[in-house]
Amino acid sequence: MNSHFLVYPILAAGGQDGGHNPMAIDFSMAIVVWVCFILLCLILYKFAWKPILTGLDKREETIRKALEDAEQAAAELSKIGDSRATIIAEADTKAKEIVATARKAAVEGARVIENKAKEESQILLENANREINAAREKAEARLRHESAELAIGLASKLIGENLDDAKNRALTDRLIADI
């Protein structure tokens, strides 16, 4: 056998000059090819396409469920965002109210302290005036007394006679009142 025929089987069947027609249809070969093709399709359908299609259906369902969950999560996040904004607005309003109340309380406290300080200063001023008046009256009384003593001393030297103390005092008080 020629090695040339092993490499080119078509040429070996038809001879050296290529007497075999490649365009000629061999019905037995076509039937074998179709049977193999149909068997291959059936085997692939049973063992490959069904599991692949089932897997794809499961994957599609998983993706659909994930999308629904994502939409639900987005809706919940939107609700949470809205409630968060509401809570922040309420907290801001409460904080402003607290600050306003604190300011009012501070102003009221300052006014109370100021009034109390004015009252205390007025009391201190009145006490000081009373003490001044008492000291003045005491000084005036002492001055009268000393003036009376001096006047009596002068009068007794001038008159030359010594009057009793009661008369001297009455006379001195009268002279001081006239002055």
C-alpha positions in Angstrom: 0.0 0.0 0.0 1.1 3.4 -0.9 1.5 6.0 1.8 0.1 8.5 -0.6 -3.2 6.8 -0.4 -3.4 7.1 3.3 -2.9 10.8 3.3 -5.4 11.5 0.5 -8.3 8.9 0.9 -10.5 10.7 -1.6 -8.0 10.4 -4.3 -7.4 6.8 -3.4 -11.0 5.9 -3.9 -11.2 7.6 -7.2 -7.8 7.0 -8.5 -4.9 9.2 -9.2 -6.6 11.6 -11.5 -9.4 12.6 -9.0 -12.2 10.8 -10.7 -14.4 11.2 -7.6 -16.9 14.1 -7.8 -16.9 16.0 -4.5 -20.2 17.6 -5.4 -21.9 14.2 -5.7 -24.4 13.5 -3.0 -24.0 10.2 -1.2 -27.4 9.4 0.4 -26.2 6.9 2.9 -23.7 9.3 4.2 -26.3 12.0 4.5 -28.6 9.8 6.4 -25.8 8.9 8.8 -25.0 12.6 9.3 -28.6 13.5 10.0 -29.1 10.6 12.4 -25.9 11.6 14.2 -27.1 15.3 14.3 -30.5 14.4 15.7 -29.0 12.0 18.3 -26.5 14.7 19.3 -29.4 17.3 19.6 -31.4 14.9 21.7 -28.5 14.1 23.9 -27.6 17.8 24.3 -31.2 18.7 25.0 -31.5 16.0 27.7 -28.2 16.4 29.4 -27.0 20.0 28.5 -29.8 22.4 27.4 -32.3 21.4 30.1 -29.8 21.9 32.9 -28.5 25.1 31.3 -32.0 26.4 30.8 -33.0 25.4 34.3 -29.9 27.2 35.7 -30.6 30.3 33.6 -34.2 30.3 34.8 -33.0 30.0 38.4 -30.4 32.8 37.8 -33.1 35.0 36.2 -35.4 34.4 39.2 -32.5 35.2 41.6 -31.7 38.4 39.7 -35.4 39.4 39.7 -35.7 38.7 43.4 -32.5 40.7 44.0 -33.9 43.6 42.0 -37.2 43.5 43.9 -35.2 43.5 47.2 -33.1 46.4 46.0 -36.2 48.4 45.0 -37.8 47.6 48.4 -34.5 48.6 50.2 -34.5 51.8 48.1 -38.1 52.6 49.1 -37.2 51.9 52.8 -34.2 54.1 52.5 -36.3 56.8 51.1 -38.8 56.5 54.0 -35.9 56.5 56.4 -34.5 59.6 54.7 -37.8 61.4 54.9 -38.2 60.4 58.6 -34.6 61.5 59.3 -35.3 64.9 57.7 -38.5 65.2 59.8 -36.6 64.3 62.9 -33.8 66.8 62.1 -36.4 69.5 61.5 -38.1 68.7 64.8 -34.8 68.7 66.7 -33.9 72.0 65.1 -37.2 73.5 66.1 -36.9 72.2 69.6 -33.3 73.5 69.9 -34.4 76.9 68.8 -37.2 76.8 71.3 -34.8 75.8 74.1 -32.4 78.6 73.1 -35.2 81.1 73.1 -36.4 79.9 76.5 -32.9 80.0 77.8 -32.5 83.6 76.5 -35.8 84.7 78.1 -34.7 83.0 81.4 -31.3 84.7 81.3 -32.9 88.1 80.6 -35.4 87.5 83.4 -32.7 86.3 85.8 -30.6 89.4 84.9 -33.6 91.6 85.6 -34.3 89.9 88.9 -30.6 90.3 89.9 -30.6 93.9 88.9 -33.7 94.7 90.8 -32.3 92.8 93.9 -29.1 94.8 93.6 -31.0 98.0 93.3 -33.1 97.1 96.4 -30.0 96.2 98.4 -28.2 99.4 97.3 -31.3 101.4 98.3 -31.3 99.7 101.7 -27.6 100.3 102.1 -28.1 104.0 101.1 -30.9 104.4 103.6 -28.9 102.8 106.4 -25.9 105.1 105.5 -28.3 108.1 105.5 -29.7 107.1 108.9 -26.2 106.6 110.3 -25.1 110.0 108.9 -28.2 111.7 110.3 -27.6 110.0 113.7 -23.9 111.0 113.7 -24.9 114.6 112.6 -27.5 114.9 115.4 -25.0 113.5 117.8 -22.4 116.0 116.6 -24.9 118.8 116.7 -26.0 117.8 120.2 -22.3 117.7 121.3 -21.7 121.0 119.6 -24.6 122.6 121.4 -23.5 121.1 124.6 -19.9 122.5 124.1 -21.3 125.8 122.9 -23.5 126.0 125.9 -20.6 125.2 128.2 -18.5 127.8 126.4 -21.2 130.4 126.5 -21.8 129.7 130.2 -18.1 130.0 130.9 -18.0 133.3 129.0 -21.1 134.6 130.5 -20.0 133.8 134.0 -16.8 135.6 133.5 -18.5 138.6 132.1 -21.2 138.7 134.6 -19.0 137.8 137.4 -21.5 135.8 139.2 -22.0 132.1 139.0 -25.5 131.0 138.1 -26.6 127.5 138.8 -26.2 124.9 136.2 -29.9 124.5 135.4 -30.4 128.3 134.9 -27.2 128.4 132.8 -28.4 125.6 130.6 -31.8 127.1 130.0 -30.2 130.4 129.2 -27.7 128.7 126.9 -30.4 126.7 125.1 -32.4 129.9 124.5 -29.3 131.7 123.1 -28.4 128.8 120.9 -32.0 128.6 119.6 -31.8 132.3 118.7 -28.5 131.8 116.9 
